[in-house]
Amino acid sequence: MTFLYLSAQQVAFSASLLEQGGGSYAGPFNTETTLIFKRVVTNIGNVYNPATGIFTAPVRGVYNFELTLHGHGNNDNPTSARLFRNNELIFTAWEHQTTHSISTSNGGSLLLDAKDQVYVRLWPGGRIFDDYNRHTSFRGHLLFPM
């Protein structure tokens, strides 16, 4: 019988946009802007940098990432952001309606090399909301090393 041994490397992070306090918007901005998710709930392996908003892969492997955004409807600004790997667009979470609360999300698994970086950028003209309920979050974890 053959057993597959996987590394004991443990990697997981979860963060919400607003560190504390009442409601606040990020955006809109004229250019794409990297979002900094300031309230770090979990950062096993110290892989997410709350000063820059960037996740850096410590080992080659398959990672899963999820992004959830919240907003309030208006005519001018969609609730929208995009996830990138090393300046490559991976996916977009986007919703636009003129009234009421908006929520959108997206996620996926990525094969990353050690030192690859993953981050979220606010779409130009986009606007997202967060408050003490932690509606807007970015999270990821290592599924298995390779």
Helices and strands as residue ranges (DSSP letters): E 12-16, E 24-26, E 33-34, E 39-44, E 48-49, E 54-56, E 61-72, E 79-85, E 88-95, E 101-112, E 117-122, E 128-130, E 137-145
